[in-house]
Amino acid sequence: MITIHENADLLGLLYQGPFEQPLWGSFLDRLRAELKAGLASIAYLPAGRTPGDPVALRSGERAAPELERLFDAPLRPGGPPVFGLRAGRVYDLIDLLEPGNPDHDALRAGTLEPAGLQHIRSIRVTEKGGGAGWLTVARADPDFSAADSALLLRLAAHFERALHTHFALERERSRASVAAGMMERLNFGWIGLDAAGCMIEASDGAQRLLRLGDQLRTRRQRLIAVDPAVDRQITTALRELASESAPRPRAIHVSRDPWLDILLAPVLDPAEAPAPGVTTIVYVQGDNRSAADRHEQLADLCGLRPSEARLA
């Protein structure tokens, strides 16, 4: 009999799954080996996604496409009712395919059995955000045991939590992508500096401003300004931020044409730093074009004709 306690690493792999590429690859490999299955699969459907179009992940080269036929039921009249499975119960193939149903008989005899999927166990979970997931194993003879089904049942609650983590991460990635797009359009970025003023990490927008602009640059990883007076301001600000007990952000005007401003802000909590070792974040906003090249923006903002905007 296989139990969670005897295979505690299964839980670790299950919770690690959202951080892997491919997702849950190690967990599915281990589960397939433990149950001596020809195929182990995770399918999931985030809230709001079209039924019949789940994300499918699998371990086992044999018959992977055939198992997916169970999940396109909403697109085929008479298909197996996989999407209607009650959450928290382990189902076998007898529960999914009705004897005497022509569509189900054809799927069993023409697709599943030739592919070595005579025996299937599947459990559905409902994620608290509205998504759903299915954990499925399949093999040829012999059939799965009651202990195998019990293992899937014990895994179900943990699978739901891991799935919730994955959906939360995906939402945060989507929000970060939107924020990155907005910062790019606003010519905004950030640079993480260590205590010595060396650049550890920078956003794509900041790297683009450094690459295309001619007022700020890096030399031996140190952030410097081409204008000596501005460079002294940056050096002084970094020294003061490092020495003050309650440091406040420093704003520095780097250039008027092309326009470039920076704000140096201390990282008060190392846990909130964008990378280990970052003590100061330099927020950069500007333009890589001169004033003479910005007449299109002026025309849009003020309703001017092109000739008027160029004159302005």
Residue frames as qw, qx, qy, qz and C-alpha x, y, z in Angstrom:
[[0.000, 0.887, 0.461, 0.000, 0.00, 0.00, 0.00],
 [0.425, 0.299, 0.003, 0.855, 1.37, 3.40, -1.02],
 [0.262, -0.832, -0.442, 0.210, 0.79, 6.21, 1.45],
 [0.155, 0.941, -0.050, 0.296, 1.65, 9.89, 1.61],
 [0.530, -0.780, 0.333, 0.010, 3.94, 9.32, 4.60],
 [0.829, -0.101, 0.439, 0.331, 5.93, 6.67, 2.73],
 [0.526, 0.400, 0.369, 0.654, 6.31, 9.04, -0.23],
 [0.158, -0.818, -0.270, 0.483, 6.50, 12.44, 1.41],
 [0.273, -0.315, 0.398, 0.817, 8.68, 13.66, -1.46],
 [0.167, 0.513, 0.728, 0.422, 5.59, 13.44, -3.68],
 [0.119, -0.892, -0.400, 0.175, 4.11, 16.36, -1.73],
 [0.336, -0.631, 0.200, 0.670, 7.30, 18.36, -2.07],
 [0.268, 0.029, 0.662, 0.699, 7.34, 17.80, -5.83],
 [0.068, 0.699, 0.688, 0.184, 3.65, 18.65, -6.05],
 [0.164, -0.909, -0.210, 0.321, 4.14, 22.02, -4.32],
 [0.355, -0.482, 0.405, 0.692, 7.30, 22.68, -6.35],
 [0.504, 0.411, 0.692, 0.312, 5.41, 22.07, -9.60],
 [0.229, 0.929, 0.286, -0.042, 4.29, 25.69, -10.26],
 [0.169, -0.880, 0.327, 0.301, 7.94, 26.80, -10.21],
 [0.603, -0.166, 0.687, 0.370, 9.21, 24.16, -12.65],
 [0.566, 0.598, -0.235, -0.517, 9.52, 24.08, -16.41],
 [0.362, -0.374, -0.543, -0.659, 7.76, 22.04, -17.60],
 [0.493, -0.408, 0.272, -0.719, 5.14, 22.57, -14.92],
 [0.812, -0.251, 0.385, -0.360, 4.82, 19.66, -12.47],
 [0.678, 0.469, -0.550, -0.133, 7.24, 17.62, -14.58],
 [0.146, 0.355, -0.856, 0.347, 9.09, 16.02, -11.64],
 [0.533, -0.034, 0.570, -0.624, 5.86, 15.27, -9.76],
 [0.838, 0.308, -0.051, -0.447, 4.24, 13.55, -12.74],
 [0.543, 0.455, -0.705, 0.030, 7.37, 11.49, -13.40],
 [0.061, -0.254, 0.839, -0.477, 7.47, 10.33, -9.77],
 [0.661, 0.093, 0.396, -0.630, 3.73, 9.63, -9.58],
 [0.798, 0.378, -0.326, -0.338, 3.88, 7.58, -12.78],
 [0.398, 0.387, -0.808, 0.196, 6.78, 5.56, -11.41],
 [0.282, -0.171, 0.725, -0.604, 5.13, 4.98, -8.01],
 [0.717, 0.219, 0.377, -0.543, 1.88, 3.74, -9.56],
 [0.411, -0.089, 0.821, 0.387, 3.61, 1.90, -12.42],
 [0.494, 0.704, 0.375, -0.346, 1.40, 3.85, -14.80],
 [0.615, 0.312, 0.432, 0.581, 2.00, 4.27, -18.50],
 [0.125, 0.561, 0.202, 0.793, 0.80, 7.84, -18.29],
 [0.269, -0.594, -0.520, 0.552, 0.31, 10.48, -15.58],
 [0.169, 0.512, 0.362, 0.760, -1.42, 13.72, -16.44],
 [0.059, -0.533, -0.440, 0.720, -2.48, 17.04, -14.98],
 [0.117, 0.528, 0.500, 0.677, -5.11, 19.08, -16.79],
 [0.145, -0.524, -0.482, 0.687, -6.32, 22.40, -15.47],
 [0.123, 0.661, 0.501, 0.544, -8.71, 25.12, -16.48],
 [0.163, -0.095, -0.327, 0.926, -8.28, 28.62, -14.99],
 [0.190, 0.649, 0.590, -0.441, -11.45, 30.50, -14.09],
 [0.312, 0.754, -0.007, -0.579, -12.96, 32.11, -17.17],
 [0.026, -0.380, 0.781, 0.495, -11.18, 29.89, -19.68],
 [0.691, 0.163, -0.326, -0.625, -13.28, 28.21, -22.38],
 [0.770, -0.168, 0.577, -0.213, -14.46, 24.71, -21.29],
 [0.900, 0.379, 0.208, 0.059, -12.95, 22.03, -23.46],
 [0.538, 0.717, -0.237, 0.376, -9.64, 23.89, -23.75],
 [0.676, -0.725, 0.100, 0.080, -7.70, 22.95, -20.62],
 [0.153, 0.756, -0.635, 0.039, -3.93, 23.13, -20.23],
 [0.993, -0.070, -0.060, -0.073, -2.64, 19.55, -20.44],
 [0.019, -0.719, 0.685, -0.113, 0.61, 18.34, -18.82],
 [0.982, -0.028, -0.035, -0.183, 1.74, 14.74, -18.91],
 [0.220, -0.604, 0.764, 0.056, 4.49, 12.26, -18.15],
 [0.644, 0.088, 0.760, 0.030, 4.84, 9.23, -20.38],
 [0.088, 0.323, -0.548, -0.766, 5.30, 9.16, -24.12],
 [0.009, 0.207, 0.946, 0.250, 2.69, 6.50, -24.66],
 [0.092, -0.608, -0.761, -0.204, -0.81, 7.60, -25.68],
 [0.143, -0.311, -0.299, 0.891, -0.60, 11.19, -24.50],
 [0.251, -0.005, -0.300, -0.920, -2.94, 12.60, -27.20],
 [0.420, -0.307, -0.802, -0.292, -5.48, 9.84, -26.62],
 [0.293, -0.429, -0.676, 0.523, -6.00, 10.76, -23.01],
 [0.032, 0.205, 0.046, -0.977, -6.80, 14.33, -24.03],
 [0.282, -0.270, -0.691, -0.608, -9.86, 13.03, -25.87],
 [0.332, -0.517, -0.750, 0.244, -11.50, 12.74, -22.46],
 [0.197, -0.529, -0.284, 0.775, -11.23, 16.51, -22.03],
 [0.074, 0.067, -0.382, -0.919, -12.73, 17.74, -25.29],
 [0.064, 0.435, 0.894, -0.083, -16.20, 16.50, -24.30],
 [0.167, 0.675, 0.341, -0.632, -17.83, 19.97, -24.29],
 [0.202, 0.517, -0.436, -0.708, -16.85, 20.26, -27.94],
 [0.281, 0.066, -0.882, -0.373, -18.28, 16.85, -28.92],
 [0.720, -0.211, 0.022, -0.661, -21.90, 15.86, -28.33],
 [0.966, -0.108, -0.180, -0.151, -22.05, 12.66, -26.33],
 [0.465, 0.518, -0.592, 0.407, -18.49, 12.93, -25.04],
 [0.604, -0.280, -0.650, 0.367, -17.39, 11.63, -21.62],
 [0.273, -0.892, -0.215, -0.290, -18.60, 13.89, -18.77],
 [0.667, 0.005, -0.360, 0.652, -15.12, 14.66, -17.43],
 [0.056, 0.375, -0.124, 0.917, -15.95, 18.30, -16.74],
 [0.607, -0.491, -0.156, -0.605, -18.96, 17.26, -14.68],
 [0.668, -0.067, -0.678, 0.299, -17.02, 15.03, -12.29],
 [0.522, -0.826, -0.140, -0.159, -17.76, 15.67, -8.65],
 [0.200, 0.731, -0.514, 0.401, -14.75, 17.15, -6.91],
 [0.350, -0.513, 0.664, -0.416, -12.90, 14.98, -4.39],
 [0.886, 0.016, 0.407, -0.223, -13.91, 11.58, -5.74],
 [0.177, -0.414, 0.790, 0.416, -11.69, 9.14, -7.61],
 [0.786, 0.411, 0.096, -0.452, -13.25, 7.97, -10.88],
 [0.480, -0.201, 0.773, 0.364, -12.32, 5.05, -13.08],
 [0.085, 0.113, -0.632, -0.762, -13.02, 4.44, -16.76],
 [0.075, -0.438, -0.891, -0.094, -16.31, 2.69, -16.02],
 [0.041, -0.688, -0.453, 0.565, -17.57, 5.93, -14.46],
 [0.015, 0.536, -0.245, -0.808, -16.55, 7.96, -17.49],
 [0.280, 0.178, -0.705, -0.627, -17.65, 5.72, -20.37],
 [0.691, 0.067, 0.401, -0.597, -21.21, 4.41, -20.42],
 [0.309, -0.018, 0.920, 0.241, -21.56, 0.84, -21.77],
 [0.350, 0.588, 0.727, 0.061, -23.76, 0.88, -24.85],
 [0.137, 0.889, 0.034, -0.436, -23.10, 4.53, -25.65],
 [0.819, 0.491, 0.153, 0.254, -21.83, 4.44, -29.27],
 [0.227, 0.889, -0.254, 0.307, -19.54, 7.44, -28.84],
 [0.492, -0.684, 0.508, -0.181, -18.06, 6.08, -25.63],
 [0.922, -0.001, 0.381, 0.074, -17.65, 2.55, -27.03],
 [0.688, 0.669, -0.004, 0.281, -15.85, 3.98, -30.06],
 [0.032, -0.875, 0.389, -0.286, -13.52, 6.02, -27.85],
 [0.710, -0.476, 0.509, -0.102, -12.71, 2.99, -25.70],
 [0.890, 0.132, 0.413, 0.142, -12.23, 0.45, -28.50],
 [0.650, 0.683, 0.118, 0.311, -10.78, 2.71, -31.14],
 [0.171, 0.840, -0.257, 0.446, -8.55, 5.02, -29.12],
 [0.461, -0.707, 0.422, -0.331, -7.96, 4.17, -25.46],
 [0.921, -0.201, 0.332, -0.025, -7.49, 0.39, -25.47],
 [0.826, 0.466, -0.025, 0.318, -5.15, 0.29, -28.52],
 [0.189, 0.786, -0.322, 0.493, -3.06, 2.93, -26.77],
 [0.553, -0.007, -0.707, 0.441, -2.75, 0.84, -23.61],
 [0.177, -0.224, 0.331, -0.899, -5.19, 2.90, -21.54],
 [0.480, -0.333, -0.777, -0.235, -7.53, 0.13, -20.41],
 [0.513, -0.613, -0.528, 0.288, -7.46, 1.40, -16.82],
 [0.152, 0.547, -0.034, 0.822, -7.76, 5.01, -15.71],
 [0.383, -0.640, -0.544, 0.386, -8.08, 6.77, -12.37],
 [0.181, 0.472, 0.117, 0.855, -8.93, 10.47, -12.31],
 [0.281, -0.647, -0.558, 0.438, -9.80, 12.94, -9.58],
 [0.155, 0.699, 0.242, 0.655, -11.09, 16.48, -10.02],
 [0.351, -0.453, -0.429, 0.698, -10.42, 19.41, -7.69],
 [0.097, 0.874, 0.341, 0.333, -12.06, 22.83, -7.62],
 [0.452, 0.070, -0.233, 0.858, -9.67, 25.69, -6.93],
 [0.115, -0.648, -0.561, 0.502, -11.11, 28.34, -4.61],
 [0.013, 0.441, -0.165, -0.882, -10.64, 31.05, -7.24],
 [0.679, 0.476, 0.148, -0.538, -12.98, 29.25, -9.61],
 [0.387, 0.521, -0.703, -0.291, -10.52, 27.15, -11.58],
 [0.947, -0.097, 0.196, -0.236, -10.53, 23.37, -11.87],
 [0.123, 0.610, -0.775, -0.113, -7.93, 20.65, -12.19],
 [0.972, 0.015, -0.031, -0.231, -7.79, 16.95, -12.98],
 [0.177, -0.590, 0.788, 0.012, -5.11, 14.51, -11.83],
 [0.920, 0.226, -0.004, -0.320, -5.17, 11.35, -13.93],
 [0.238, -0.472, 0.832, 0.172, -3.15, 8.15, -14.22],
 [0.863, 0.322, -0.034, -0.389, -3.61, 5.44, -16.85],
 [0.145, -0.468, 0.858, 0.154, -2.11, 2.08, -17.74],
 [0.665, 0.072, -0.640, -0.378, -2.79, -1.30, -19.32],
 [0.877, -0.384, -0.258, -0.128, -3.36, -4.40, -17.20],
 [0.231, -0.479, -0.834, 0.148, -3.44, -4.87, -14.27],
 [0.174, -0.829, -0.333, -0.414, -6.05, -2.48, -12.95],
 [0.049, 0.522, -0.432, 0.733, -5.18, 0.07, -10.27],
 [0.425, -0.284, -0.808, 0.292, -5.69, -1.03, -6.68],
 [0.335, -0.849, -0.396, -0.102, -7.77, 0.54, -3.94],
 [0.579, -0.559, -0.030, 0.593, -4.51, 1.77, -2.38],
 [0.372, 0.150, 0.360, 0.843, -3.63, 3.57, -5.62],
 [0.123, -0.711, -0.471, -0.507, -7.00, 5.32, -5.60],
 [0.532, -0.766, -0.291, 0.214, -6.51, 6.21, -1.94],
 [0.541, -0.247, 0.099, 0.798, -3.19, 7.86, -2.76],
 [0.129, 0.418, 0.408, 0.801, -4.86, 10.07, -5.39],
 [0.367, -0.782, -0.453, -0.222, -7.55, 10.96, -2.87],
 [0.595, -0.619, -0.155, 0.489, -4.92, 11.99, -0.30],
 [0.445, -0.023, 0.251, 0.859, -3.14, 14.08, -2.91],
 [0.118, 0.713, 0.562, 0.402, -6.30, 15.96, -3.93],
 [0.272, -0.923, -0.221, 0.157, -6.27, 18.67, -1.24],
 [0.491, -0.532, 0.289, 0.626, -2.58, 19.33, -1.82],
 [0.397, 0.291, 0.596, 0.634, -3.14, 19.43, -5.58],
 [0.010, 0.875, 0.449, 0.180, -5.84, 22.09, -5.11],
 [0.368, -0.857, 0.019, 0.361, -3.45, 24.26, -3.05],
 [0.507, -0.244, 0.481, 0.673, -0.63, 23.86, -5.55],
 [0.288, 0.550, 0.607, 0.495, -3.02, 24.75, -8.35],
 [0.142, -0.945, -0.290, 0.057, -4.15, 27.85, -6.44],
 [0.467, -0.633, 0.247, 0.566, -0.49, 28.87, -6.10],
 [0.452, 0.109, 0.596, 0.655, 0.03, 28.44, -9.83],
 [0.130, 0.777, 0.526, 0.321, -3.01, 30.54, -10.74],
 [0.294, -0.913, -0.103, 0.263, -1.90, 33.27, -8.30],
 [0.503, -0.401, 0.402, 0.652, 1.58, 33.31, -9.83],
 [0.366, 0.381, 0.620, 0.580, 0.13, 33.56, -13.33],
 [0.025, -0.916, -0.390, -0.088, -2.06, 36.49, -12.31],
 [0.390, -0.804, 0.120, 0.432, 0.96, 38.27, -10.82],
 [0.503, -0.096, 0.541, 0.668, 2.97, 37.59, -13.98],
 [0.239, 0.669, 0.569, 0.414, 0.17, 39.09, -16.06],
 [0.193, -0.956, -0.188, 0.113, 0.03, 42.18, -13.82],
 [0.505, -0.571, 0.314, 0.566, 3.81, 42.52, -13.99],
 [0.467, 0.234, 0.592, 0.614, 3.66, 42.28, -17.78],
 [0.076, 0.868, 0.428, 0.239, 1.04, 45.05, -17.92],
 [0.366, -0.883, 0.020, 0.292, 3.12, 47.20, -15.56],
 [0.563, -0.284, 0.448, 0.633, 6.26, 46.59, -17.62],
 [0.362, 0.523, 0.564, 0.527, 4.44, 47.61, -20.79],
 [0.104, -0.955, -0.272, -0.051, 3.20, 50.79, -19.13],
 [0.486, -0.724, 0.199, 0.448, 6.69, 51.68, -17.87],
 [0.557, 0.051, 0.526, 0.640, 8.10, 51.10, -21.33],
 [0.211, 0.738, 0.483, 0.421, 5.56, 53.46, -22.90],
 [0.255, -0.962, -0.100, -0.011, 6.33, 56.10, -20.26],
 [0.542, 0.598, -0.388, 0.445, 10.10, 55.70, -20.72],
 [0.526, -0.682, 0.326, -0.390, 10.38, 54.65, -17.09],
 [0.835, 0.121, -0.520, 0.135, 12.73, 52.16, -15.45],
 [0.591, -0.765, 0.215, -0.135, 14.69, 51.31, -12.34],
 [0.597, 0.483, -0.571, 0.291, 18.27, 50.40, -11.45],
 [0.807, -0.585, -0.083, -0.016, 19.28, 48.47, -8.32],
 [0.341, 0.699, -0.486, 0.398, 22.60, 49.58, -6.78],
 [0.772, -0.308, -0.468, 0.301, 24.60, 48.00, -3.98],
 [0.446, -0.826, -0.141, 0.314, 26.22, 49.89, -1.10],
 [0.500, -0.334, 0.326, 0.730, 29.22, 50.74, -3.30],
 [0.339, 0.654, -0.037, -0.675, 27.00, 52.24, -6.01],
 [0.019, -0.233, 0.854, 0.465, 27.49, 49.35, -8.44],
 [0.685, 0.107, -0.171, -0.701, 24.60, 48.21, -10.59],
 [0.375, -0.115, 0.908, -0.146, 23.29, 44.77, -9.64],
 [0.289, 0.434, 0.837, 0.170, 20.11, 44.67, -11.67],
 [0.158, 0.306, -0.070, -0.936, 18.09, 46.96, -13.93],
 [0.610, 0.491, 0.535, -0.317, 14.71, 46.85, -15.63],
 [0.586, 0.365, 0.535, 0.486, 14.46, 46.61, -19.41],
 [0.148, 0.940, 0.258, 0.168, 13.30, 50.23, -19.59],
 [0.366, -0.869, 0.237, 0.235, 16.30, 51.50, -17.63],
 [0.654, -0.183, 0.552, 0.483, 18.71, 49.46, -19.71],
 [0.472, 0.636, 0.472, 0.388, 17.17, 50.91, -22.85],
 [0.047, -0.997, -0.055, -0.033, 17.54, 54.48, -21.52],
 [0.524, -0.664, 0.406, 0.345, 21.19, 53.80, -20.63],
 [0.657, 0.092, 0.593, 0.457, 21.85, 52.23, -24.01],
 [0.364, 0.689, 0.458, 0.428, 20.19, 54.90, -26.16],
 [0.158, -0.983, -0.094, -0.012, 20.82, 57.99, -24.02],
 [0.641, 0.430, -0.251, 0.584, 24.07, 59.88, -23.59],
 [0.228, -0.752, 0.206, -0.583, 23.64, 61.41, -20.11],
 [0.696, -0.470, 0.478, -0.256, 23.84, 58.33, -17.85],
 [0.747, 0.374, -0.546, -0.065, 26.05, 55.31, -18.32],
 [0.861, -0.489, 0.143, 0.013, 27.84, 52.60, -16.39],
 [0.428, 0.684, -0.560, 0.191, 31.60, 52.23, -15.98],
 [0.282, 0.197, -0.877, 0.336, 32.84, 49.08, -14.28],
 [0.340, -0.490, -0.803, -0.028, 29.23, 48.57, -13.16],
 [0.164, -0.443, -0.400, 0.785, 29.16, 51.97, -11.44],
 [0.218, 0.812, 0.515, 0.168, 26.39, 54.37, -12.42],
 [0.347, -0.350, 0.028, 0.870, 27.85, 57.70, -13.54],
 [0.336, 0.868, 0.320, -0.180, 26.57, 60.88, -15.16],
 [0.643, 0.441, 0.154, 0.607, 28.37, 62.46, -18.07],
 [0.041, -0.847, 0.028, -0.529, 27.90, 65.92, -16.54],
 [0.462, 0.155, -0.648, 0.585, 30.50, 66.17, -13.69],
 [0.266, -0.255, 0.332, -0.868, 28.19, 68.33, -11.56],
 [0.824, -0.142, -0.162, -0.524, 25.35, 65.81, -11.84],
 [0.775, 0.106, -0.599, 0.170, 27.77, 62.95, -11.15],
 [0.164, 0.234, -0.601, 0.747, 28.84, 64.65, -7.92],
 [0.572, -0.218, 0.137, -0.779, 25.18, 65.00, -6.92],
 [0.889, -0.032, -0.387, -0.243, 24.65, 61.26, -7.46],
 [0.595, 0.180, -0.638, 0.453, 27.78, 60.37, -5.47],
 [0.104, -0.258, 0.457, -0.845, 26.76, 62.68, -2.61],
 [0.727, -0.173, -0.055, -0.663, 23.21, 61.35, -2.57],
 [0.855, 0.015, -0.518, -0.013, 24.41, 57.73, -2.39],
 [0.388, 0.203, -0.624, 0.647, 26.78, 58.58, 0.46],
 [0.325, -0.230, 0.315, -0.862, 24.06, 60.36, 2.40],
 [0.825, -0.122, -0.261, -0.487, 21.55, 57.56, 1.88],
 [0.769, 0.065, -0.600, 0.210, 24.07, 55.09, 3.25],
 [0.318, 0.155, -0.558, 0.751, 24.93, 57.17, 6.33],
 [0.385, -0.306, 0.106, -0.864, 21.58, 58.59, 7.46],
 [0.187, 0.041, 0.901, -0.390, 19.51, 56.80, 10.08],
 [0.446, 0.579, 0.614, -0.298, 16.23, 57.77, 8.38],
 [0.217, -0.172, 0.506, 0.817, 17.20, 58.42, 4.76],
 [0.497, 0.634, 0.349, -0.478, 14.79, 60.15, 2.42],
 [0.711, 0.427, 0.433, 0.352, 14.72, 59.80, -1.38],
 [0.183, -0.585, 0.214, 0.761, 16.78, 62.25, -3.46],
 [0.619, 0.691, 0.372, 0.021, 15.56, 63.64, -6.79],
 [0.352, -0.487, 0.383, 0.702, 18.17, 64.74, -9.35],
 [0.600, 0.752, 0.110, -0.250, 17.57, 66.46, -12.67],
 [0.727, -0.170, 0.463, 0.478, 20.11, 64.91, -15.05],
 [0.249, -0.005, 0.516, 0.819, 19.33, 66.56, -18.36],
 [0.372, 0.507, 0.257, -0.734, 16.87, 68.96, -19.95],
 [0.721, 0.585, -0.080, -0.361, 17.35, 67.95, -23.60],
 [0.549, -0.325, -0.651, -0.411, 16.90, 65.09, -23.90],
 [0.527, -0.573, 0.199, -0.595, 14.90, 65.16, -20.69],
 [0.719, -0.019, -0.676, 0.161, 16.07, 62.78, -17.96],
 [0.409, -0.631, 0.326, -0.573, 15.29, 62.72, -14.22],
 [0.602, 0.004, -0.782, 0.159, 16.21, 60.20, -11.54],
 [0.585, -0.630, 0.141, -0.491, 15.01, 59.50, -8.01],
 [0.422, 0.273, -0.810, 0.302, 17.32, 57.66, -5.60],
 [0.708, -0.474, 0.010, -0.523, 15.34, 55.77, -2.96],
 [0.090, -0.438, 0.855, -0.261, 16.80, 53.65, -0.14],
 [0.697, -0.151, -0.659, -0.238, 15.75, 50.03, 0.30],
 [0.391, -0.555, 0.419, -0.604, 14.61, 50.01, 3.93],
 [0.831, -0.169, 0.466, -0.254, 13.73, 46.31, 4.05],
 [0.065, -0.442, 0.814, 0.371, 16.18, 43.89, 2.35],
 [0.435, 0.249, 0.863, -0.057, 13.29, 41.48, 1.80],
 [0.449, 0.774, 0.341, -0.286, 11.73, 44.03, -0.56],
 [0.087, -0.636, 0.516, 0.568, 14.88, 44.48, -2.65],
 [0.786, 0.472, -0.130, -0.377, 14.55, 43.40, -6.31],
 [0.828, 0.303, -0.433, 0.185, 17.78, 41.39, -5.96],
 [0.775, -0.517, -0.158, 0.328, 20.11, 40.36, -3.10],
 [0.587, -0.149, 0.032, 0.795, 22.54, 43.11, -2.19],
 [0.108, 0.608, 0.323, 0.717, 20.50, 46.01, -3.57],
 [0.301, -0.436, -0.503, 0.683, 20.48, 48.91, -1.09],
 [0.146, 0.522, 0.045, -0.839, 19.33, 51.75, -3.35],
 [0.486, 0.508, 0.673, 0.228, 16.86, 51.85, -6.22],
 [0.051, -0.356, 0.207, 0.910, 17.35, 54.53, -8.84],
 [0.471, 0.631, 0.605, -0.116, 14.10, 55.31, -10.62],
 [0.227, -0.234, 0.436, 0.839, 14.81, 56.67, -14.09],
 [0.427, 0.705, 0.559, -0.086, 12.39, 58.52, -16.35],
 [0.094, -0.597, 0.292, 0.741, 13.22, 60.41, -19.46],
 [0.721, 0.649, 0.140, -0.198, 13.32, 60.46, -23.22],
 [0.676, -0.199, 0.456, 0.543, 15.91, 59.33, -25.69],
 [0.409, 0.619, 0.415, 0.527, 14.86, 61.99, -28.19],
 [0.235, -0.079, -0.130, 0.960, 15.65, 65.69, -28.24],
 [0.242, 0.548, 0.425, -0.679, 13.05, 68.41, -27.97],
 [0.282, 0.428, -0.425, -0.746, 13.25, 68.96, -31.72],
 [0.238, 0.029, -0.920, -0.309, 12.06, 65.38, -32.27],
 [0.020, 0.314, 0.860, -0.403, 9.06, 65.56, -29.93],
 [0.275, 0.094, -0.100, -0.952, 6.71, 67.74, -31.95],
 [0.459, -0.206, -0.760, -0.411, 4.38, 64.76, -32.59],
 [0.355, -0.391, -0.751, 0.396, 3.72, 64.42, -28.85],
 [0.017, -0.290, -0.218, 0.932, 3.15, 68.17, -28.54],
 [0.336, -0.033, -0.485, -0.807, 0.69, 68.10, -31.43],
 [0.466, -0.325, -0.814, -0.123, -1.28, 65.27, -29.78],
 [0.320, -0.394, -0.621, 0.597, -1.34, 66.91, -26.34],
 [0.003, -0.453, -0.165, 0.876, -2.20, 70.47, -27.44],
 [0.514, 0.651, 0.549, -0.099, -4.18, 69.85, -30.61],
 [0.012, 0.754, -0.293, -0.588, -1.64, 71.66, -32.79],
 [0.815, 0.572, -0.066, -0.074, -0.95, 71.22, -36.47],
 [0.895, -0.035, 0.022, 0.444, 2.46, 69.64, -37.26],
 [0.422, 0.570, -0.038, 0.704, 3.92, 72.96, -38.38],
 [0.363, -0.793, 0.065, -0.485, 2.69, 74.68, -35.20],
 [0.886, -0.457, 0.041, 0.064, 4.10, 71.90, -33.02],
 [0.788, 0.203, -0.027, 0.581, 7.50, 72.11, -34.72],
 [0.126, 0.703, -0.065, 0.697, 7.56, 75.88, -34.16],
 [0.622, -0.709, 0.049, -0.327, 6.53, 75.47, -30.51]]
